[in-house]
Amino acid sequence: TTCIGRWVLDLEKGRATSEHLSDTPVELPKIDERFWGKPYEWGFYTAGERVKDGMRMNTVMRRNVHTGKEDSYTIKHDRPVGVYESVFVPRTPDAPEGDGYLITPVSYFNERHTDFMVFNADDLPSGPVAKVVLPFAVGWTPHGHWMDFH
């Protein structure tokens, strides 16, 4: 289980610094990939609660990296679920940073199915705006990226 931090690489000075941002247990960080290598404001994470051997990954979280404001949505279920790495999808190709959707795979192990939940990225607490239900469990999903082929 990790906490939120940031590494900054200063190529002109040839040095790296790290910054501790939060003790919230998170994994699988994402940003709006149009802002890779540029200043950005929003981070998206799979979060959860600490347990004896790590973290129960049951929450989708958004964090403003400047103000520290966090909001989230926790998957409520009687049995363990696996919330995996979200993919950020811009609302339009020229949308402002962070304006779009998160597509998040959620596996229900005991029921043997997976939902791909679609969240409005700036209103996670309201829950998913759409859901694609697969009649089988996907298991541990690989990392994903959104590509706009227009």
Secondary structure, DSSP 8 states (H G I E B T S, - for coil): -EEEEEEEEETTTTEEEEEEEEEEEEEEEE--GGGTTS---EEEEEEEEEETTEEEEEEEEEEETTT--EEEEE---SS-EEE---EEEESSTT--TT-EEEEEEEEETTTTEEEEEEEETT-GGG--SEEEEESS---S----------
